[in-house]
Amino acid sequence: MLDSGIVAEGPSVVDLIALDQALNTLATFDARKARVIELRFFGGLTVEETAEVLEIAPDTVALDWRLARTWLLQELDPRSKA
């Protein structure tokens, strides 16, 4: 699950090439959500730290994280490609 738990488990949990491609696709229609994923997943930043970097409210980061995570999980699910 692309969740706060995945940061603790490390990026080996997902196919990094597929994740990179999915993030690039996400960035084409919502760059901020892609940036939130990058900062939280790869940077290991908290919601509050991400909010500070992006100069947005923590609630906005939390919402972006949930929406982007849901989209990415669907995008990375091989069953959704069938």
PyMOL Python script that loads the backbone (N, CA, C, O; Angstrom):
from pymol import cmd

cmd.read_pdbstr("""\
ATOM      1  N   MET A   1       0.848  -1.168   0.000  1.00  0.00           N
ATOM      2  CA  MET A   1       0.000   0.000   0.000  1.00  0.00           C
ATOM      3  C   MET A   1       0.895   1.235   0.000  1.00  0.00           C
ATOM      4  O   MET A   1       1.840   1.331   0.784  1.00  0.00           O
ATOM      5  N   LEU A   2       0.590   2.166  -0.880  1.00  0.00           N
ATOM      6  CA  LEU A   2       1.343   3.414  -0.925  1.00  0.00           C
ATOM      7  C   LEU A   2       0.780   4.309   0.163  1.00  0.00           C
ATOM      8  O   LEU A   2      -0.119   5.113  -0.085  1.00  0.00           O
ATOM      9  N   ASP A   3       1.299   4.173   1.339  1.00  0.00           N
ATOM     10  CA  ASP A   3       0.776   4.827   2.519  1.00  0.00           C
ATOM     11  C   ASP A   3       1.949   5.264   3.363  1.00  0.00           C
ATOM     12  O   ASP A   3       3.101   5.077   2.971  1.00  0.00           O
ATOM     13  N   SER A   4       1.676   5.838   4.503  1.00  0.00           N
ATOM     14  CA  SER A   4       2.780   6.235   5.367  1.00  0.00           C
ATOM     15  C   SER A   4       3.618   5.021   5.742  1.00  0.00           C
ATOM     16  O   SER A   4       4.812   5.164   6.007  1.00  0.00           O
ATOM     17  N   GLY A   5       3.027   3.831   5.772  1.00  0.00           N
ATOM     18  CA  GLY A   5       3.756   2.614   6.080  1.00  0.00           C
ATOM     19  C   GLY A   5       4.763   2.240   5.024  1.00  0.00           C
ATOM     20  O   GLY A   5       5.770   1.605   5.335  1.00  0.00           O
ATOM     21  N   ILE A   6       4.519   2.619   3.772  1.00  0.00           N
ATOM     22  CA  ILE A   6       5.436   2.255   2.698  1.00  0.00           C
ATOM     23  C   ILE A   6       6.764   2.986   2.846  1.00  0.00           C
ATOM     24  O   ILE A   6       7.811   2.467   2.458  1.00  0.00           O
ATOM     25  N   VAL A   7       6.721   4.185   3.405  1.00  0.00           N
ATOM     26  CA  VAL A   7       7.965   4.916   3.619  1.00  0.00           C
ATOM     27  C   VAL A   7       8.860   4.138   4.570  1.00  0.00           C
ATOM     28  O   VAL A   7      10.072   4.057   4.371  1.00  0.00           O
ATOM     29  N   ALA A   8       8.262   3.571   5.596  1.00  0.00           N
ATOM     30  CA  ALA A   8       9.044   2.798   6.563  1.00  0.00           C
ATOM     31  C   ALA A   8       9.586   1.513   5.948  1.00  0.00           C
ATOM     32  O   ALA A   8      10.684   1.069   6.283  1.00  0.00           O
ATOM     33  N   GLU A   9       8.803   0.918   5.043  1.00  0.00           N
ATOM     34  CA  GLU A   9       9.225  -0.330   4.425  1.00  0.00           C
ATOM     35  C   GLU A   9      10.242  -0.116   3.320  1.00  0.00           C
ATOM     36  O   GLU A   9      11.017  -1.022   3.012  1.00  0.00           O
ATOM     37  N   GLY A  10      10.254   1.039   2.733  1.00  0.00           N
ATOM     38  CA  GLY A  10      11.215   1.357   1.690  1.00  0.00           C
ATOM     39  C   GLY A  10      10.642   1.206   0.294  1.00  0.00           C
ATOM     40  O   GLY A  10       9.626   0.539   0.098  1.00  0.00           O
ATOM     41  N   PRO A  11      11.294   1.824  -0.670  1.00  0.00           N
ATOM     42  CA  PRO A  11      10.791   1.833  -2.026  1.00  0.00           C
ATOM     43  C   PRO A  11      10.828   0.484  -2.726  1.00  0.00           C
ATOM     44  O   PRO A  11      10.229   0.349  -3.793  1.00  0.00           O
ATOM     45  N   SER A  12      11.498  -0.516  -2.180  1.00  0.00           N
ATOM     46  CA  SER A  12      11.561  -1.812  -2.845  1.00  0.00           C
ATOM     47  C   SER A  12      10.205  -2.493  -2.895  1.00  0.00           C
ATOM     48  O   SER A  12      10.051  -3.501  -3.584  1.00  0.00           O
ATOM     49  N   VAL A  13       9.221  -1.965  -2.182  1.00  0.00           N
ATOM     50  CA  VAL A  13       7.890  -2.549  -2.142  1.00  0.00           C
ATOM     51  C   VAL A  13       7.197  -2.417  -3.499  1.00  0.00           C
ATOM     52  O   VAL A  13       6.349  -3.243  -3.834  1.00  0.00           O
ATOM     53  N   VAL A  14       7.537  -1.415  -4.268  1.00  0.00           N
ATOM     54  CA  VAL A  14       6.911  -1.188  -5.562  1.00  0.00           C
ATOM     55  C   VAL A  14       7.963  -1.199  -6.659  1.00  0.00           C
ATOM     56  O   VAL A  14       9.157  -1.054  -6.398  1.00  0.00           O
ATOM     57  N   ASP A  15       7.503  -1.371  -7.875  1.00  0.00           N
ATOM     58  CA  ASP A  15       8.368  -1.284  -9.042  1.00  0.00           C
ATOM     59  C   ASP A  15       8.679   0.201  -9.277  1.00  0.00           C
ATOM     60  O   ASP A  15       7.803   0.966  -9.680  1.00  0.00           O
ATOM     61  N   LEU A  16       9.915   0.597  -9.026  1.00  0.00           N
ATOM     62  CA  LEU A  16      10.274   2.017  -9.102  1.00  0.00           C
ATOM     63  C   LEU A  16      10.135   2.591 -10.501  1.00  0.00           C
ATOM     64  O   LEU A  16       9.829   3.774 -10.649  1.00  0.00           O
ATOM     65  N   ILE A  17      10.354   1.780 -11.535  1.00  0.00           N
ATOM     66  CA  ILE A  17      10.185   2.271 -12.906  1.00  0.00           C
ATOM     67  C   ILE A  17       8.713   2.570 -13.167  1.00  0.00           C
ATOM     68  O   ILE A  17       8.373   3.612 -13.727  1.00  0.00           O
ATOM     69  N   ALA A  18       7.846   1.654 -12.759  1.00  0.00           N
ATOM     70  CA  ALA A  18       6.412   1.867 -12.936  1.00  0.00           C
ATOM     71  C   ALA A  18       5.947   3.068 -12.118  1.00  0.00           C
ATOM     72  O   ALA A  18       5.118   3.853 -12.578  1.00  0.00           O
ATOM     73  N   LEU A  19       6.483   3.211 -10.902  1.00  0.00           N
ATOM     74  CA  LEU A  19       6.134   4.357 -10.064  1.00  0.00           C
ATOM     75  C   LEU A  19       6.581   5.656 -10.716  1.00  0.00           C
ATOM     76  O   LEU A  19       5.829   6.631 -10.724  1.00  0.00           O
ATOM     77  N   ASP A  20       7.782   5.686 -11.257  1.00  0.00           N
ATOM     78  CA  ASP A  20       8.279   6.880 -11.931  1.00  0.00           C
ATOM     79  C   ASP A  20       7.393   7.247 -13.121  1.00  0.00           C
ATOM     80  O   ASP A  20       7.061   8.417 -13.313  1.00  0.00           O
ATOM     81  N   GLN A  21       7.016   6.261 -13.911  1.00  0.00           N
ATOM     82  CA  GLN A  21       6.141   6.512 -15.057  1.00  0.00           C
ATOM     83  C   GLN A  21       4.781   7.032 -14.602  1.00  0.00           C
ATOM     84  O   GLN A  21       4.235   7.965 -15.191  1.00  0.00           O
ATOM     85  N   ALA A  22       4.241   6.424 -13.554  1.00  0.00           N
ATOM     86  CA  ALA A  22       2.950   6.868 -13.032  1.00  0.00           C
ATOM     87  C   ALA A  22       3.045   8.289 -12.484  1.00  0.00           C
ATOM     88  O   ALA A  22       2.139   9.095 -12.699  1.00  0.00           O
ATOM     89  N   LEU A  23       4.128   8.605 -11.780  1.00  0.00           N
ATOM     90  CA  LEU A  23       4.313   9.968 -11.258  1.00  0.00           C
ATOM     91  C   LEU A  23       4.428  10.982 -12.390  1.00  0.00           C
ATOM     92  O   LEU A  23       3.891  12.085 -12.293  1.00  0.00           O
ATOM     93  N   ASN A  24       5.119  10.617 -13.454  1.00  0.00           N
ATOM     94  CA  ASN A  24       5.218  11.513 -14.611  1.00  0.00           C
ATOM     95  C   ASN A  24       3.853  11.759 -15.226  1.00  0.00           C
ATOM     96  O   ASN A  24       3.540  12.883 -15.620  1.00  0.00           O
ATOM     97  N   THR A  25       3.040  10.716 -15.309  1.00  0.00           N
ATOM     98  CA  THR A  25       1.681  10.871 -15.828  1.00  0.00           C
ATOM     99  C   THR A  25       0.861  11.760 -14.906  1.00  0.00           C
ATOM    100  O   THR A  25       0.167  12.665 -15.370  1.00  0.00           O
ATOM    101  N   LEU A  26       0.936  11.509 -13.605  1.00  0.00           N
ATOM    102  CA  LEU A  26       0.219  12.341 -12.636  1.00  0.00           C
ATOM    103  C   LEU A  26       0.633  13.800 -12.753  1.00  0.00           C
ATOM    104  O   LEU A  26      -0.211  14.695 -12.694  1.00  0.00           O
ATOM    105  N   ALA A  27       1.913  14.040 -12.915  1.00  0.00           N
ATOM    106  CA  ALA A  27       2.422  15.413 -13.001  1.00  0.00           C
ATOM    107  C   ALA A  27       1.877  16.163 -14.212  1.00  0.00           C
ATOM    108  O   ALA A  27       1.796  17.391 -14.192  1.00  0.00           O
ATOM    109  N   THR A  28       1.503  15.439 -15.264  1.00  0.00           N
ATOM    110  CA  THR A  28       0.968  16.123 -16.454  1.00  0.00           C
ATOM    111  C   THR A  28      -0.389  16.755 -16.191  1.00  0.00           C
ATOM    112  O   THR A  28      -0.750  17.732 -16.846  1.00  0.00           O
ATOM    113  N   PHE A  29      -1.151  16.208 -15.238  1.00  0.00           N
ATOM    114  CA  PHE A  29      -2.451  16.812 -14.966  1.00  0.00           C
ATOM    115  C   PHE A  29      -2.598  17.338 -13.540  1.00  0.00           C
ATOM    116  O   PHE A  29      -3.576  18.022 -13.240  1.00  0.00           O
ATOM    117  N   ASP A  30      -1.644  17.032 -12.651  1.00  0.00           N
ATOM    118  CA  ASP A  30      -1.674  17.603 -11.301  1.00  0.00           C
ATOM    119  C   ASP A  30      -0.272  17.578 -10.702  1.00  0.00           C
ATOM    120  O   ASP A  30       0.088  16.664  -9.959  1.00  0.00           O
ATOM    121  N   ALA A  31       0.492  18.577 -11.034  1.00  0.00           N
ATOM    122  CA  ALA A  31       1.897  18.652 -10.620  1.00  0.00           C
ATOM    123  C   ALA A  31       2.047  18.708  -9.099  1.00  0.00           C
ATOM    124  O   ALA A  31       2.985  18.134  -8.545  1.00  0.00           O
ATOM    125  N   ARG A  32       1.128  19.395  -8.429  1.00  0.00           N
ATOM    126  CA  ARG A  32       1.267  19.509  -6.965  1.00  0.00           C
ATOM    127  C   ARG A  32       1.096  18.155  -6.291  1.00  0.00           C
ATOM    128  O   ARG A  32       1.849  17.829  -5.373  1.00  0.00           O
ATOM    129  N   LYS A  33       0.137  17.372  -6.719  1.00  0.00           N
ATOM    130  CA  LYS A  33      -0.050  16.048  -6.115  1.00  0.00           C
ATOM    131  C   LYS A  33       1.168  15.165  -6.370  1.00  0.00           C
ATOM    132  O   LYS A  33       1.580  14.406  -5.492  1.00  0.00           O
ATOM    133  N   ALA A  34       1.740  15.260  -7.560  1.00  0.00           N
ATOM    134  CA  ALA A  34       2.957  14.489  -7.853  1.00  0.00           C
ATOM    135  C   ALA A  34       4.088  14.937  -6.936  1.00  0.00           C
ATOM    136  O   ALA A  34       4.858  14.109  -6.448  1.00  0.00           O
ATOM    137  N   ARG A  35       4.190  16.219  -6.703  1.00  0.00           N
ATOM    138  CA  ARG A  35       5.244  16.747  -5.821  1.00  0.00           C
ATOM    139  C   ARG A  35       5.030  16.282  -4.380  1.00  0.00           C
ATOM    140  O   ARG A  35       5.992  15.960  -3.683  1.00  0.00           O
ATOM    141  N   VAL A  36       3.782  16.247  -3.936  1.00  0.00           N
ATOM    142  CA  VAL A  36       3.479  15.756  -2.586  1.00  0.00           C
ATOM    143  C   VAL A  36       3.944  14.307  -2.447  1.00  0.00           C
ATOM    144  O   VAL A  36       4.561  13.952  -1.443  1.00  0.00           O
ATOM    145  N   ILE A  37       3.657  13.473  -3.438  1.00  0.00           N
ATOM    146  CA  ILE A  37       4.106  12.080  -3.397  1.00  0.00           C
ATOM    147  C   ILE A  37       5.627  12.014  -3.352  1.00  0.00           C
ATOM    148  O   ILE A  37       6.192  11.257  -2.563  1.00  0.00           O
ATOM    149  N   GLU A  38       6.287  12.795  -4.185  1.00  0.00           N
ATOM    150  CA  GLU A  38       7.759  12.792  -4.197  1.00  0.00           C
ATOM    151  C   GLU A  38       8.331  13.177  -2.838  1.00  0.00           C
ATOM    152  O   GLU A  38       9.238  12.516  -2.331  1.00  0.00           O
ATOM    153  N   LEU A  39       7.805  14.238  -2.256  1.00  0.00           N
ATOM    154  CA  LEU A  39       8.339  14.714  -0.978  1.00  0.00           C
ATOM    155  C   LEU A  39       8.054  13.735   0.154  1.00  0.00           C
ATOM    156  O   LEU A  39       8.909  13.499   1.007  1.00  0.00           O
ATOM    157  N   ARG A  40       6.844  13.164   0.161  1.00  0.00           N
ATOM    158  CA  ARG A  40       6.487  12.258   1.254  1.00  0.00           C
ATOM    159  C   ARG A  40       7.106  10.883   1.054  1.00  0.00           C
ATOM    160  O   ARG A  40       7.671  10.326   1.995  1.00  0.00           O
ATOM    161  N   PHE A  41       7.015  10.321  -0.152  1.00  0.00           N
ATOM    162  CA  PHE A  41       7.473   8.958  -0.399  1.00  0.00           C
ATOM    163  C   PHE A  41       8.991   8.883  -0.497  1.00  0.00           C
ATOM    164  O   PHE A  41       9.628   8.094   0.202  1.00  0.00           O
ATOM    165  N   PHE A  42       9.565   9.706  -1.367  1.00  0.00           N
ATOM    166  CA  PHE A  42      11.016   9.652  -1.576  1.00  0.00           C
ATOM    167  C   PHE A  42      11.773  10.491  -0.558  1.00  0.00           C
ATOM    168  O   PHE A  42      12.853  10.106  -0.110  1.00  0.00           O
ATOM    169  N   GLY A  43      11.208  11.636  -0.192  1.00  0.00           N
ATOM    170  CA  GLY A  43      11.878  12.519   0.749  1.00  0.00           C
ATOM    171  C   GLY A  43      11.636  12.157   2.200  1.00  0.00           C
ATOM    172  O   GLY A  43      12.385  12.575   3.083  1.00  0.00           O
ATOM    173  N   GLY A  44      10.587  11.376   2.449  1.00  0.00           N
ATOM    174  CA  GLY A  44      10.274  10.976   3.811  1.00  0.00           C
ATOM    175  C   GLY A  44       9.769  12.111   4.681  1.00  0.00           C
ATOM    176  O   GLY A  44       9.817  12.022   5.908  1.00  0.00           O
ATOM    177  N   LEU A  45       9.281  13.184   4.055  1.00  0.00           N
ATOM    178  CA  LEU A  45       8.801  14.323   4.829  1.00  0.00           C
ATOM    179  C   LEU A  45       7.436  14.033   5.440  1.00  0.00           C
ATOM    180  O   LEU A  45       6.654  13.247   4.904  1.00  0.00           O
ATOM    181  N   THR A  46       7.168  14.669   6.548  1.00  0.00           N
ATOM    182  CA  THR A  46       5.852  14.582   7.179  1.00  0.00           C
ATOM    183  C   THR A  46       4.886  15.491   6.415  1.00  0.00           C
ATOM    184  O   THR A  46       5.283  16.249   5.530  1.00  0.00           O
ATOM    185  N   VAL A  47       3.616  15.390   6.781  1.00  0.00           N
ATOM    186  CA  VAL A  47       2.610  16.272   6.186  1.00  0.00           C
ATOM    187  C   VAL A  47       2.983  17.731   6.456  1.00  0.00           C
ATOM    188  O   VAL A  47       2.921  18.573   5.561  1.00  0.00           O
ATOM    189  N   GLU A  48       3.365  18.012   7.679  1.00  0.00           N
ATOM    190  CA  GLU A  48       3.697  19.387   8.053  1.00  0.00           C
ATOM    191  C   GLU A  48       4.933  19.895   7.306  1.00  0.00           C
ATOM    192  O   GLU A  48       4.953  21.035   6.842  1.00  0.00           O
ATOM    193  N   GLU A  49       5.956  19.059   7.190  1.00  0.00           N
ATOM    194  CA  GLU A  49       7.169  19.458   6.458  1.00  0.00           C
ATOM    195  C   GLU A  49       6.869  19.679   4.979  1.00  0.00           C
ATOM    196  O   GLU A  49       7.377  20.620   4.368  1.00  0.00           O
ATOM    197  N   THR A  50       6.046  18.812   4.412  1.00  0.00           N
ATOM    198  CA  THR A  50       5.665  18.955   3.008  1.00  0.00           C
ATOM    199  C   THR A  50       4.891  20.245   2.799  1.00  0.00           C
ATOM    200  O   THR A  50       5.115  20.963   1.824  1.00  0.00           O
ATOM    201  N   ALA A  51       3.984  20.535   3.714  1.00  0.00           N
ATOM    202  CA  ALA A  51       3.206  21.774   3.636  1.00  0.00           C
ATOM    203  C   ALA A  51       4.119  23.000   3.661  1.00  0.00           C
ATOM    204  O   ALA A  51       3.901  23.967   2.931  1.00  0.00           O
ATOM    205  N   GLU A  52       5.129  22.943   4.502  1.00  0.00           N
ATOM    206  CA  GLU A  52       6.069  24.067   4.598  1.00  0.00           C
ATOM    207  C   GLU A  52       6.849  24.241   3.297  1.00  0.00           C
ATOM    208  O   GLU A  52       7.009  25.361   2.813  1.00  0.00           O
ATOM    209  N   VAL A  53       7.331  23.144   2.733  1.00  0.00           N
ATOM    210  CA  VAL A  53       8.098  23.204   1.483  1.00  0.00           C
ATOM    211  C   VAL A  53       7.240  23.754   0.351  1.00  0.00           C
ATOM    212  O   VAL A  53       7.699  24.585  -0.433  1.00  0.00           O
ATOM    213  N   LEU A  54       5.990  23.290   0.265  1.00  0.00           N
ATOM    214  CA  LEU A  54       5.113  23.692  -0.839  1.00  0.00           C
ATOM    215  C   LEU A  54       4.337  24.971  -0.553  1.00  0.00           C
ATOM    216  O   LEU A  54       3.647  25.505  -1.422  1.00  0.00           O
ATOM    217  N   GLU A  55       4.464  25.456   0.688  1.00  0.00           N
ATOM    218  CA  GLU A  55       3.767  26.674   1.108  1.00  0.00           C
ATOM    219  C   GLU A  55       2.259  26.555   0.921  1.00  0.00           C
ATOM    220  O   GLU A  55       1.605  27.437   0.364  1.00  0.00           O
ATOM    221  N   ILE A  56       1.730  25.430   1.409  1.00  0.00           N
ATOM    222  CA  ILE A  56       0.296  25.177   1.404  1.00  0.00           C
ATOM    223  C   ILE A  56      -0.096  24.638   2.774  1.00  0.00           C
ATOM    224  O   ILE A  56       0.768  24.304   3.585  1.00  0.00           O
ATOM    225  N   ALA A  57      -1.378  24.554   3.026  1.00  0.00           N
ATOM    226  CA  ALA A  57      -1.866  24.087   4.324  1.00  0.00           C
ATOM    227  C   ALA A  57      -1.631  22.581   4.493  1.00  0.00           C
ATOM    228  O   ALA A  57      -1.705  21.824   3.525  1.00  0.00           O
ATOM    229  N   PRO A  58      -1.349  22.160   5.714  1.00  0.00           N
ATOM    230  CA  PRO A  58      -1.203  20.727   5.978  1.00  0.00           C
ATOM    231  C   PRO A  58      -2.432  19.914   5.562  1.00  0.00           C
ATOM    232  O   PRO A  58      -2.295  18.787   5.085  1.00  0.00           O
ATOM    233  N   ASP A  59      -3.626  20.475   5.739  1.00  0.00           N
ATOM    234  CA  ASP A  59      -4.839  19.769   5.320  1.00  0.00           C
ATOM    235  C   ASP A  59      -4.851  19.538   3.806  1.00  0.00           C
ATOM    236  O   ASP A  59      -5.339  18.511   3.335  1.00  0.00           O
ATOM    237  N   THR A  60      -4.317  20.486   3.059  1.00  0.00           N
ATOM    238  CA  THR A  60      -4.230  20.339   1.608  1.00  0.00           C
ATOM    239  C   THR A  60      -3.252  19.233   1.249  1.00  0.00           C
ATOM    240  O   THR A  60      -3.517  18.439   0.346  1.00  0.00           O
ATOM    241  N   VAL A  61      -2.132  19.173   1.943  1.00  0.00           N
ATOM    242  CA  VAL A  61      -1.157  18.104   1.722  1.00  0.00           C
ATOM    243  C   VAL A  61      -1.794  16.752   2.025  1.00  0.00           C
ATOM    244  O   VAL A  61      -1.647  15.807   1.251  1.00  0.00           O
ATOM    245  N   ALA A  62      -2.496  16.659   3.142  1.00  0.00           N
ATOM    246  CA  ALA A  62      -3.129  15.396   3.527  1.00  0.00           C
ATOM    247  C   ALA A  62      -4.145  14.955   2.472  1.00  0.00           C
ATOM    248  O   ALA A  62      -4.209  13.774   2.131  1.00  0.00           O
ATOM    249  N   LEU A  63      -4.930  15.886   1.960  1.00  0.00           N
ATOM    250  CA  LEU A  63      -5.912  15.559   0.928  1.00  0.00           C
ATOM    251  C   LEU A  63      -5.215  15.150  -0.371  1.00  0.00           C
ATOM    252  O   LEU A  63      -5.581  14.149  -0.987  1.00  0.00           O
ATOM    253  N   ASP A  64      -4.213  15.925  -0.783  1.00  0.00           N
ATOM    254  CA  ASP A  64      -3.452  15.580  -1.992  1.00  0.00           C
ATOM    255  C   ASP A  64      -2.814  14.203  -1.862  1.00  0.00           C
ATOM    256  O   ASP A  64      -2.825  13.419  -2.811  1.00  0.00           O
ATOM    257  N   TRP A  65      -2.255  13.905  -0.684  1.00  0.00           N
ATOM    258  CA  TRP A  65      -1.609  12.613  -0.426  1.00  0.00           C
ATOM    259  C   TRP A  65      -2.619  11.480  -0.602  1.00  0.00           C
ATOM    260  O   TRP A  65      -2.328  10.485  -1.265  1.00  0.00           O
ATOM    261  N   ARG A  66      -3.808  11.630  -0.008  1.00  0.00           N
ATOM    262  CA  ARG A  66      -4.826  10.579  -0.122  1.00  0.00           C
ATOM    263  C   ARG A  66      -5.292  10.399  -1.568  1.00  0.00           C
ATOM    264  O   ARG A  66      -5.382   9.271  -2.053  1.00  0.00           O
ATOM    265  N   LEU A  67      -5.586  11.492  -2.252  1.00  0.00           N
ATOM    266  CA  LEU A  67      -6.079  11.395  -3.625  1.00  0.00           C
ATOM    267  C   LEU A  67      -5.012  10.853  -4.571  1.00  0.00           C
ATOM    268  O   LEU A  67      -5.290   9.980  -5.392  1.00  0.00           O
ATOM    269  N   ALA A  68      -3.810  11.364  -4.456  1.00  0.00           N
ATOM    270  CA  ALA A  68      -2.723  10.919  -5.335  1.00  0.00           C
ATOM    271  C   ALA A  68      -2.369   9.468  -5.058  1.00  0.00           C
ATOM    272  O   ALA A  68      -2.112   8.702  -5.986  1.00  0.00           O
ATOM    273  N   ARG A  69      -2.354   9.089  -3.800  1.00  0.00           N
ATOM    274  CA  ARG A  69      -2.053   7.708  -3.431  1.00  0.00           C
ATOM    275  C   ARG A  69      -3.085   6.759  -4.021  1.00  0.00           C
ATOM    276  O   ARG A  69      -2.732   5.706  -4.553  1.00  0.00           O
ATOM    277  N   THR A  70      -4.356   7.128  -3.930  1.00  0.00           N
ATOM    278  CA  THR A  70      -5.420   6.306  -4.499  1.00  0.00           C
ATOM    279  C   THR A  70      -5.255   6.174  -6.000  1.00  0.00           C
ATOM    280  O   THR A  70      -5.383   5.080  -6.548  1.00  0.00           O
ATOM    281  N   TRP A  71      -4.970   7.284  -6.667  1.00  0.00           N
ATOM    282  CA  TRP A  71      -4.778   7.252  -8.114  1.00  0.00           C
ATOM    283  C   TRP A  71      -3.574   6.381  -8.481  1.00  0.00           C
ATOM    284  O   TRP A  71      -3.646   5.566  -9.400  1.00  0.00           O
ATOM    285  N   LEU A  72      -2.468   6.562  -7.755  1.00  0.00           N
ATOM    286  CA  LEU A  72      -1.261   5.784  -8.047  1.00  0.00           C
ATOM    287  C   LEU A  72      -1.474   4.293  -7.803  1.00  0.00           C
ATOM    288  O   LEU A  72      -1.009   3.468  -8.590  1.00  0.00           O
ATOM    289  N   LEU A  73      -2.157   3.941  -6.742  1.00  0.00           N
ATOM    290  CA  LEU A  73      -2.410   2.525  -6.470  1.00  0.00           C
ATOM    291  C   LEU A  73      -3.202   1.890  -7.605  1.00  0.00           C
ATOM    292  O   LEU A  73      -2.928   0.761  -8.012  1.00  0.00           O
ATOM    293  N   GLN A  74      -4.178   2.620  -8.106  1.00  0.00           N
ATOM    294  CA  GLN A  74      -4.949   2.110  -9.235  1.00  0.00           C
ATOM    295  C   GLN A  74      -4.076   2.024 -10.485  1.00  0.00           C
ATOM    296  O   GLN A  74      -4.139   1.043 -11.226  1.00  0.00           O
ATOM    297  N   GLU A  75      -3.278   3.033 -10.711  1.00  0.00           N
ATOM    298  CA  GLU A  75      -2.397   3.073 -11.884  1.00  0.00           C
ATOM    299  C   GLU A  75      -1.360   1.952 -11.846  1.00  0.00           C
ATOM    300  O   GLU A  75      -1.005   1.407 -12.891  1.00  0.00           O
ATOM    301  N   LEU A  76      -0.873   1.603 -10.660  1.00  0.00           N
ATOM    302  CA  LEU A  76       0.155   0.586 -10.512  1.00  0.00           C
ATOM    303  C   LEU A  76      -0.404  -0.836 -10.383  1.00  0.00           C
ATOM    304  O   LEU A  76       0.353  -1.807 -10.405  1.00  0.00           O
ATOM    305  N   ASP A  77      -1.708  -0.954 -10.250  1.00  0.00           N
ATOM    306  CA  ASP A  77      -2.323  -2.266 -10.097  1.00  0.00           C
ATOM    307  C   ASP A  77      -2.419  -2.963 -11.452  1.00  0.00           C
ATOM    308  O   ASP A  77      -3.134  -2.491 -12.336  1.00  0.00           O
ATOM    309  N   PRO A  78      -1.707  -4.080 -11.629  1.00  0.00           N
ATOM    310  CA  PRO A  78      -1.736  -4.760 -12.926  1.00  0.00           C
ATOM    311  C   PRO A  78      -3.136  -5.254 -13.300  1.00  0.00           C
ATOM    312  O   PRO A  78      -3.438  -5.417 -14.483  1.00  0.00           O
ATOM    313  N   ARG A  79      -3.984  -5.489 -12.310  1.00  0.00           N
ATOM    314  CA  ARG A  79      -5.354  -5.913 -12.599  1.00  0.00           C
ATOM    315  C   ARG A  79      -6.162  -4.815 -13.264  1.00  0.00           C
ATOM    316  O   ARG A  79      -7.116  -5.106 -13.986  1.00  0.00           O
ATOM    317  N   SER A  80      -5.801  -3.554 -13.036  1.00  0.00           N
ATOM    318  CA  SER A  80      -6.533  -2.451 -13.642  1.00  0.00           C
ATOM    319  C   SER A  80      -6.185  -2.294 -15.126  1.00  0.00           C
ATOM    320  O   SER A  80      -6.877  -1.588 -15.859  1.00  0.00           O
ATOM    321  N   LYS A  81      -5.132  -2.942 -15.554  1.00  0.00           N
ATOM    322  CA  LYS A  81      -4.700  -2.877 -16.961  1.00  0.00           C
ATOM    323  C   LYS A  81      -5.299  -3.991 -17.803  1.00  0.00           C
ATOM    324  O   LYS A  81      -5.151  -3.999 -19.025  1.00  0.00           O
ATOM    325  N   ALA A  82      -5.972  -4.929 -17.155  1.00  0.00           N
ATOM    326  CA  ALA A  82      -6.513  -6.101 -17.869  1.00  0.00           C
ATOM    327  C   ALA A  82      -7.738  -5.758 -18.668  1.00  0.00           C
ATOM    328  O   ALA A  82      -8.311  -6.628 -19.324  1.00  0.00           O
TER     329      ALA A  82
END
""", "prot")
cmd.dss("prot")
cmd.show_as("cartoon", "prot")
cmd.util.cbc("prot")
cmd.orient("prot")
